[in-house]
Amino acid sequence: MNGATRARQQPREGRFRRFFERLSSSEEERRSAELREESESEGCGRISECSDRQLVRVAGTLRTVTLRPRAGVPTLEAELFDGSASLDVVWLGRRAIAGIEPGRRLIVWGRIALCGGRPVLFNPQYELKPLGQE
């Protein structure tokens, strides 16, 4: 096989490889890839690339929402997942926020803090995505 023939076959082999990888990947891996693409299309960064005290704008899906008091103050906590990593979103002094529920798409922005090694956004600004876009 000469170099020209090999060059023509490589892109084709790459397509087949990607096709079989998609078939063999799990549902969670596919959903994670979709979330990463959606976040990038909305002009948001990846949670996995965020560092302490950085101003960020990230998008993802809420995995969990819990009411957990901190120092006697009601606190609404949610886990936001964007396909690359998770981020804890915390609203101090809130027991509930309309629309903040598991499975909801959300864009949040604010300053990241690392608490116990996990990235956290306290009282972020946020935008709920319409329910039809999940």
C-alpha positions as CSV (number, residue, x, y, z in Angstrom):
1,M,0.0,0.0,0.0
2,N,1.4,3.4,-0.9
3,G,1.1,6.6,1.2
4,A,-1.8,8.0,-0.9
5,T,-3.9,4.8,-0.4
6,R,-3.3,4.8,3.4
7,A,-4.2,8.5,3.6
8,R,-7.6,7.8,1.9
9,Q,-8.4,4.9,4.2
10,Q,-7.6,6.7,7.5
11,P,-10.6,9.0,7.5
12,R,-12.9,6.1,6.7
13,E,-11.4,4.0,9.5
14,G,-11.9,7.0,11.9
15,R,-15.6,7.3,11.0
16,F,-16.1,3.6,11.6
17,R,-14.2,3.7,14.9
18,R,-16.3,6.7,16.1
19,F,-19.5,4.9,15.0
20,F,-18.6,1.8,17.0
21,E,-17.5,3.8,20.0
22,R,-20.9,5.5,20.0
23,L,-22.7,2.2,19.8
24,S,-20.6,0.7,22.6
25,S,-20.7,3.7,25.0
26,S,-23.1,3.8,27.8
27,E,-26.2,6.1,28.0
28,E,-24.5,8.2,30.7
29,E,-21.4,8.8,28.5
30,R,-23.6,9.9,25.6
31,R,-25.7,12.2,27.8
32,S,-22.4,13.7,29.2
33,A,-21.2,14.4,25.7
34,E,-24.5,16.1,24.8
35,L,-24.4,18.2,28.0
36,R,-20.8,19.4,27.2
37,E,-21.8,20.3,23.6
38,E,-24.9,22.2,24.8
39,S,-22.9,24.1,27.4
40,E,-20.3,25.2,24.9
41,S,-23.0,26.3,22.4
42,E,-24.4,28.6,25.1
43,G,-21.1,30.3,25.6
44,C,-20.4,28.6,29.0
45,G,-17.2,27.1,30.3
46,R,-16.7,23.6,31.6
47,I,-17.0,22.9,35.4
48,S,-13.9,20.7,35.2
49,E,-11.8,23.7,34.0
50,C,-12.9,26.1,36.8
51,S,-10.5,27.1,39.5
52,D,-10.8,28.7,43.0
53,R,-12.0,32.3,43.1
54,Q,-12.6,32.4,39.3
55,L,-15.6,34.2,37.9
56,V,-17.5,31.6,35.9
57,R,-20.5,31.0,33.7
58,V,-21.5,27.3,33.4
59,A,-24.6,25.4,32.3
60,G,-25.8,21.9,33.1
61,T,-28.5,19.8,34.6
62,L,-29.5,19.7,38.2
63,R,-28.9,16.2,39.6
64,T,-30.1,16.8,43.2
65,V,-31.8,19.5,45.2
66,T,-31.8,19.4,49.0
67,L,-32.7,21.6,51.9
68,R,-29.8,21.6,54.3
69,P,-29.3,24.1,57.2
70,R,-25.9,25.7,57.6
71,A,-25.2,27.3,61.0
72,G,-29.0,27.4,61.7
73,V,-29.8,29.2,58.4
74,P,-32.0,27.4,55.8
75,T,-29.9,26.6,52.8
76,L,-31.0,25.2,49.4
77,E,-28.2,23.1,47.8
78,A,-28.2,21.7,44.3
79,E,-25.7,19.6,42.3
80,L,-25.2,20.9,38.8
81,F,-23.6,18.5,36.2
82,D,-22.3,19.7,32.8
83,G,-20.9,16.4,31.5
84,S,-17.4,17.1,32.6
85,A,-17.8,17.5,36.4
86,S,-20.2,18.5,39.2
87,L,-20.6,21.9,40.9
88,D,-22.5,22.5,44.2
89,V,-24.8,25.5,43.9
90,V,-25.9,27.0,47.3
91,W,-28.6,29.6,48.0
92,L,-28.2,30.8,51.6
93,G,-31.4,31.7,53.5
94,R,-33.7,30.0,50.9
95,R,-36.0,27.0,51.6
96,A,-37.1,26.6,48.0
97,I,-36.9,28.4,44.6
98,A,-39.5,28.0,42.0
99,G,-38.2,25.9,39.1
100,I,-35.1,24.6,40.9
101,E,-35.7,20.9,40.8
102,P,-33.8,17.8,39.7
103,G,-33.6,17.3,36.0
104,R,-33.9,21.0,35.2
105,R,-31.4,22.7,32.8
106,L,-29.8,25.8,34.3
107,I,-27.1,28.4,33.6
108,V,-25.4,29.8,36.6
109,W,-22.7,32.5,37.0
110,G,-20.7,33.9,39.9
111,R,-17.4,33.3,41.7
112,I,-16.3,29.8,42.4
113,A,-15.1,28.7,45.9
114,L,-13.5,25.4,46.8
115,C,-15.1,23.9,49.9
116,G,-13.8,20.6,51.0
117,G,-12.1,20.2,47.6
118,R,-15.4,20.6,45.7
119,P,-16.3,23.7,43.6
120,V,-19.2,25.7,45.0
121,L,-21.1,28.7,43.9
122,F,-22.8,30.6,46.7
123,N,-25.9,32.7,45.8
124,P,-25.3,32.7,42.1
125,Q,-27.2,34.5,39.4
126,Y,-29.0,31.9,37.3
127,E,-31.2,31.4,34.3
128,L,-33.6,28.5,34.0
129,K,-33.8,26.9,30.6
130,P,-37.3,26.2,29.2
131,L,-38.7,22.8,30.1
132,G,-38.9,21.7,26.5
133,Q,-35.1,22.0,26.0
134,E,-34.0,19.3,28.5
